[in-house]
């Protein structure tokens, strides 16, 4: 009985033939205990001179299969491909007469108009005013949306108090609130910045709240087991877990800020890109309108590229399909 108990209690080791019930008390001659550690099949095949080429070929085939199933390799400056194709279509259509110049000014006319606006300083003045308005509205919207998203995501009471009103605000078009904001705040800068902040606020809140609630509950159980405090848990688990959703919401928020700016700058404004576009509409200057729209597009693309660059820097620990 004692002999059987000692046999069952002896540690088992993994050899090339499988599990052996005897204790590795003495290494065989010509070998060491280190050689008893099992190796993966691919590593064992690669260590053999006869099977090394086959193992390398198998690894290459697996890599190619993963590349074929993925989106493909990234192309340098590939993000500019779509705008360049659109510009070529516009140029060819205007040059061949397929696009009427009275409907859409040719690109060369738009470029010359932009040069005149830059030379006179009119474009820079309007751009500076619009940029400052958009940054103020974006800042307050991000602060409010992020703060309320964290409060609602971490507290049931916060969710009950905040999530309902935010969903109501989400279902109401933000631009429909502009007449009400005009009655409350007047037609000055406060109304414009508030309208932008209200539009920016929603995507930040939604993405932050949803990402917080999607954190794996096993992290909570592990933190409770280790005796982690509340603030340490928020700093080391909650905030890094909510960061991907917050940055995704920031991408939407940056774009929405420029969309809101187009509308609010047409309400009793004396400067700004939207004011320049509205004035050009009054005088039928299509080329000036196209310059303003092109500037909006350039600002939207550049700001989105900055946020995407921030995502790659901050979330470099995360491996995704895009990598």
N, C-alpha and C positions, 0 to 999 in steps of 0.2 A: 504493500500500500504506500509506504514512504517512497519507494522507487518510482511508482507511477506519479505521485504528487510532485516529486522533483522533476520528472520528465515534463509534466504539464506546466510547471512553473518556470521552466527554462525559457529564456528569450529565443524567439525565432529569427532567423536571418533569411534574407531573400537572395537566392543564388540564380544562376542561369537556368536551372531546371525547375525552380519553383520554391515553395516554402519547405524548409527542413526543420525538423523538431529538435535537433540536437544543439547544444550550446557551443558557440564558437570559442572553445577554451584554448585551442592551439592552432595557429595558422599553418597551412601546409607548406611544405618545403618549396623554396623558390618564389613564394608569394608573400604579401604582407596583408595586414588587416584592412588596409586602405583599399585594396583591390576588391574587397568583398562588397563595397558600396555599389548598389545597382546603378546602371546607366540607362538613360532613355534609349529607345531603339534607334533613333536617328543618330545619336552621339556614338552608340556602339558600332553602327554601320559605318559612320565616318571615320572611326579610329582604325578600321580594317583597310589595308591598301587595296584589296580586291573590290570592296563595296563602296569606297569613297566616291568615285565618279557617279555611281547610281544615286547615292544620297544627295550629292550636290545637285544632280539633275532633278530629283524629286523636290528639293527645296525651291529650285528655280521655277518649276512648274506650278508649285503652290503659290509662289509670289505672283506669277503671271495670272493665275486664276483670280487672285484677290484684286489685282489691278483691273482685270477685265470686268469684274462685278462692281467695282467702284465707279465713281464719277469720272475718273481719268486724271491724268497729271495736270497740275496747274500750269497755265500759260502766262508767261511774263507780260504784264500790262494787258491781260485778257479782258479786264473789266471795261476797257475803253473801246472794245470791238463793237458793241451795240451802238453807242453814240456816233462812232465813225461811220457805220453803215447808214444810220439815219441821216447824217450830214451829207453823205454821198447821194442818197436818194433825193434829198432836197435840192442839192446842187444840180444834178442831172435833170430833174423835173423842171427847175427854173430855167436852165439853159436851153432845153428843148421846147419850152413853151407849154409843156403839159400842166404846169402850175402857173396860174394867172398871177402876175405881179401885183395886181390890185387886191387880190385875196391874200397872198403871202409874198412878202418882199423877198427878192433873191438874197442869197447869203452875202454876196459882195456889197450889196446896198446896206445890209444890216451891219457889216463890218465897218464900212465908212461912216455910218451914223454913230456907231459906238465910239469910233475914233474922235468924231466931233464932240460927242458928249464928254469924253474923257478930257479932251483938250480944253473945253470950257469949264471943267470942274463940276459940272452939274451932276454927272453920274456918281462921282465920288461922294458928294454931299448927301445925295439920296441914299447911297449904299451905307454910309456911316450911320445915318439915322435909323435905317431899317435893321441893321445889324445890332445896334444897341437895344432897340425894342425887342427883338427876338431873343437876345441873350437874357434880358431881364425876365421876360415871360417864361423862358425855358428854366431859368434858375429857380424861380418860385414854384413852378409846377413840379419840377423834379424833387425839390425839398418836401413839398406837401405830399406828393404821391408816394415817395419813398418812406416818409415817416408814418403815414397812415397805413401803408401796406404792411410795414413791420408790426405795428400795433395790432392790426386786424389778423395778421398771420400767426402771431404768438399768443393771442388771448381770445378765448371764446367770447367774453364780454365785449372786447373790442370789435370782433367780427359782427356780433349782433347789433352793435350800435352804428358801425361805420359801413359795413358792406351793403346794406340795403339802400341807404342814400346814394352811395357811389354807383350802384347798379341803376338806380333811377336816373342819375345824371348821365350815365353811359347811354341809356336809351333815348335821351333827348339830344337832338343835334346841337352841337355847341354853338354853331353860328346862329341858331334860333334864339339864343340868349342875348345876342348883341343888342336888340332893341330894349330889352329889360335892363341891361347894363348901362345903356345910354341914359335911361331914366334915373337909375340909381347913382351912377358915378359921373354923369355928364359925358361930354364928347372929347375930353382931353386925353392925356397920355395914360392916366390911371385906368380908363376903360379899355384901352388897347392892350395894355400889359396884362390886365386881369383876364381878358378874353383868351389871350395866348396861353396863360397859365392854366386856365380851366380845360383847354383842349389837351395840353401836355400832361396834365395831372392823371388822366384816366389810364393811358397805357402803362405808365410807371406803376400805378397802384395795382392794376390787374396782374401784370407780370410778376411783380414782387410778391404779392399775396399768394398767387398760385404756386410759385417756386418754393416758397416757404412751406406750404402745406404738402408739397411733393417730396420733402426731405424724408429719407428712409427712417422709419421708426426705430430701427436697430441702433442708430446713432444715439437716440434718446435713451434707450435701455442701457447701452454701454456707458454713457455719461453718468447715468444714475448709479450704475454699479461701481464706477470709479470714484464716485463722490464729487463730481464736478459741480461747481457753484453755478448759480443762475447766469451771472454776467459772463463768466468764463465760457459757459455753454453757448451763449449768444455770440460771443466774440470769435470762438474757435470753430463752431459748428453751424450756427444759424446764418450769420452774415456771409461766410464763404458759400454756403448752400444756396442763398438767395441771390448771389452775385450774377450767375448766368441769366436769370430771369430779369434782374434789374437792368443789365446791359442790353438785353433784347428790347425791353421797354424803352430804353434810352434811344435806340435806333428809331423806333416809331415816334417818339416824342420830338426828336430833332426834325424829322420830316413834317410832323404836324405843326410845329412852330412856324415853319415857312408857309404852310398852307393857310394858317390863320392870319399871318401877316398880310397876305394878299388882300384879304377882305377888310380887316380893321383899318388898314391904311387908306382905304377909299372913303372913310367916314371923317369928314372935316379935318383932313390933313393938309399941311402946307409943305411937307417934305416926305421923302421916302420913295422906295421903288414903286409901291402901289399907287402913290399919288402921281408919280411920273407916268405910269401906265394909264391912269384914269384921265389925266390931262391930254395924253396922246390920243385917247379914244374920242375925246371931244373934238379935236382938230383933225381926226382921220389920219393920224401918222402911224401907219402900220409898222414901219421899220422901228420906231421907238418902242412900240409895244413888244415886238420880237426881241429887242435888246433887253427889256425888262424881264421878259419870260426866260431868256437865255441866262440872265444873271441869277434868277431864282433857281433854275436848273443846276447851274454851276455851284451855287451855295448848298443846295440839297445834296448833290453828289459828293462834294468835298467834306461836308459835315458827316455824312454817313460813312465815308471812308475813314475819317478820324475815329469814329466810334468803333468801327470794325477793327482798326488797328489797336485800339485800346482793349478790345475783346481778346485779340491774339496775345497781347502782352500780359494781361491779367489772368487769363484762363489758359496759359500755356501748359499747365499740368493736365488739361483734359484732352484726351485723344478722341477725335471724331472722324466721321467719314470724309470730311473735307481735308483732313490731314493726309 
